Amino acid sequence: MKKLNEHALKAGTWFGLNKPDAKATEVDAVIFGIPYDGGVSYRGGASEAPDLLRANTDHATPCTERLDYFDDFTVLDGGNFDSEDRDEIFAEVQDYVESLVRDGVRFTMVGGDHSVTIPVERGINAALDEPFGIIHIDAHMDLSLELEGDPLSHGSTEQRALELSNIQSEKNLYFIGIRSIEPDEFEFTRGKNIQVKTAFDCHKEGIEAVADDCIEKMKGFNKVYLTFDIDALDPAYAAGTGTPQFGGLTSRMAMTLIQRLFRELNIIGFDVVEIAPPLDDSLASMYAGRKIITEAWGIWAEEIGKLKKF
């Protein structure tokens, strides 16, 4: 069931850009939360991220790291999809995303664990009659057939994507930041030409080269979805997450990726998942997620002529 809390109903939320009385088709982007972390295989806490993130945006400003301003950009907070029943959540999210994509509305989702990306990608698939691309920025590939007997776990996100009618093969997927692999993922990927740049590759080749390769591989798709698991970042930058992995992306790498990919590909939607506030008193992961959203929205604003240059 979709729920609107006090922050979702405030015009000051999301850097003052939220238009709670508007319709989805009347704003530049929709944002919604899925406070569900029942798909984790290790540590929980990601269910707290959507509301905490909302509460920490009403005092922040709509500007990019280059000090460009986008206060004319408008968003609608669609609230949280929240229920004790996972099947109910997933069905409602799928229908909601399908309607947004059919109406040409760009959107942002805040998780939750990475399993909540599954119904989002299903909704995109249901709305389209063409192949689309998925960029998966994460410490993990999430290609397990199942984890602990659960085929809808946070480690099975892109395995479920490969079952979609508009995801024709592994070529529709591009992975960045990977530095851990499950036994069944290892067997599944052997012999396949998986498009992946590990965190080591990002360090060795340089993040600009990684962005170049991703853009080259994904530019054949008219529409692209980007999912950003906060554990793609090294724990030094984002310790508050359920399954951190040492040796990850730096904050500079992440910002460069967002700037390049959003400018040079048609990213119709994105998510930030696996932020677990209880695991980090400093809330560094939450602030990292907030900055990723801000930077992406700034680029969307620039595309539609709503960015004011510094």
Secondary structure as UniProt FT lines:
FT   STRAND          2..3
FT   TURN            6..9
FT   TURN            11..17
FT   TURN            20..21
FT   HELIX           24..26
FT   STRAND          29..34
FT   TURN            38..39
FT   HELIX           46..48
FT   HELIX           49..55
FT   TURN            56..59
FT   TURN            65..66
FT   TURN            71..72
FT   STRAND          75..81
FT   HELIX           86..102
FT   TURN            103..104
FT   STRAND          107..111
FT   HELIX           114..116
FT   HELIX           117..127
FT   STRAND          133..137
FT   TURN            148..149
FT   TURN            151..152
FT   TURN            154..155
FT   HELIX           157..161
FT   TURN            162..163
FT   TURN            165..166
FT   HELIX           170..172
FT   STRAND          173..178
FT   HELIX           183..189
FT   TURN            190..191
FT   STRAND          196..198
FT   HELIX           199..205
FT   HELIX           207..218
FT   TURN            219..220
FT   STRAND          224..229
FT   HELIX           230..232
FT   TURN            235..237
FT   HELIX           251..264
FT   STRAND          267..273
FT   HELIX           277..279
FT   TURN            281..282
FT   HELIX           284..303
FT   TURN            304..305
//
